[in-house]
Amino acid sequence: MTTSTQYDLRDEGRRVMDQMKQQPNPVVEARQLMSQTIMAHVLLGLSDAGFYEYVAGKDAFSMGEAAAALKFDRFTFEAMVEYLLGCGALVRQGASDTFALTDKGKRLFNVYTRGVLNVYLGGYNAVLRSLGKVVAGELPLNDGSLRRSTRHAAAGTAYSTCAFTIPDVFAAMRGTRGKVCLDLGCGTGDFLLQWVLQAPDARGIGVDMSGAALRQARETAQAWGVADRLEFHEAAVGPGPLVVPQGALDTVEMVTSMYMLHEFGRDGREAIVDVVRALKTQLPGRHLLALEVEACDPEAFAAQTPPAAHFGRLDYRLIHQLSGQGLPRGQEDWHGIFRDAGCTIVEPGKPTGGSLIYIAGM
Ligand SMILES: C[S@@+](CC[C@H](N)C(=O)[O-])C[C@H]1O[C@@H](n2cnc3c(N)ncnc32)[C@H](O)[C@@H]1O
């Protein structure tokens, strides 16, 4: 770590004073950066502890009642509430211990915000807070302690896609065929759950290699009373046929894959082609809908006019690099992959947020 033995703090201080004569003010920027970081931790902490579920649907909450119901440490909870009060996310009602969410608070507590916090801060917290050690070569990037929190990443993806991404996927699926959907890399099954809830005759078959995610998916299907229309199989998607119980895929009319195909790209482009070719061999004639985040070239990203409103695509790219997942690919690249696998392009890439919906005819 650098110390003041290596540089003259008086010179450093003068540099800040010089910068402060210009706009934007670097002191304000530094404070904003830190406040956003602290706010993100406060919000994720409340999410982890079940506070969002507690306030959902309520216009206001009593701090005492909430702390008792959730068995919170009263001192910590009060400190967090006071912080959010100061940030303008909460407003006190009269002189009581009752607080209501302001419009700002409602935005900070919405499902999309929760989703993004869960994916990045929750899912990849270990690697993000260890970057110093990793870049210094003291901890290898593939160290087990840096593994992502799958619980956060899965919940976060479901939360952040339910607002506009999944409705856009459903709209794209309307032009395709059938009611029986095979979702590859289904994770905790949230996409298929939404699929069967939106039409009484819809059915879903989910495949994932994570047994833990599938256990959660089955529980959720039970809880929503749709277990008779959803089935889940533990299997690895790969360059060979999917190994699932005999007959399990007989009724499949369409195939979806949300944010998974790019992962095979860590072994090169051809690895994705091989997987798509294997799917075409096993499920000929079906449409394959793939949802993938847009590619992001950092220099082109920085040169955009007007500048991007946020760094979402850069965040996704960095996290994919750090977690050994394949990088997001461009539209042309995906078209080439589908064609090389023998598919036709049915939907060349419908934008939804920072993602694109592709449909390939197998
Ligand atoms: C980024 S998550 C996306 C989950 C879900 N589709 C969604 O959008 O919320 C990728 C999922 O693919 C699964 N997965 C990755 N490679 C796989 C493979 N070869 N076979 C089966 N599942 C795989 C992971 O276990 C994980 O659940």
The ligand as a Gaussian input file, in Angstrom:
#p B3LYP/6-31G(d) Opt

LIG

0 1
 C      -26.534000     -16.427000     -15.748000
 S      -27.471000     -17.754000     -15.149000
 C      -29.022000     -17.434000     -15.907000
 C      -30.155000     -18.112000     -15.210000
 C      -31.513000     -17.884000     -15.838000
 N      -31.576000     -18.347000     -17.209000
 C      -31.893000     -16.438000     -15.746000
 O      -31.934000     -15.731000     -16.751000
 O      -32.157000     -15.977000     -14.625000
 C      -26.862000     -19.120000     -16.080000
 C      -27.472000     -20.431000     -15.659000
 O      -27.024000     -21.402000     -16.572000
 C      -26.659000     -22.556000     -15.863000
 N      -25.663000     -23.241000     -16.686000
 C      -24.455000     -22.772000     -17.076000
 N      -23.846000     -23.661000     -17.864000
 C      -24.686000     -24.725000     -17.971000
 C      -24.620000     -25.965000     -18.639000
 N      -23.555000     -26.294000     -19.360000
 N      -25.666000     -26.810000     -18.530000
 C      -26.761000     -26.484000     -17.794000
 N      -26.861000     -25.328000     -17.133000
 C      -25.850000     -24.450000     -17.217000
 C      -26.139000     -22.078000     -14.528000
 O      -26.219000     -23.090000     -13.535000
 C      -27.085000     -20.901000     -14.269000
 O      -28.232000     -21.316000     -13.580000

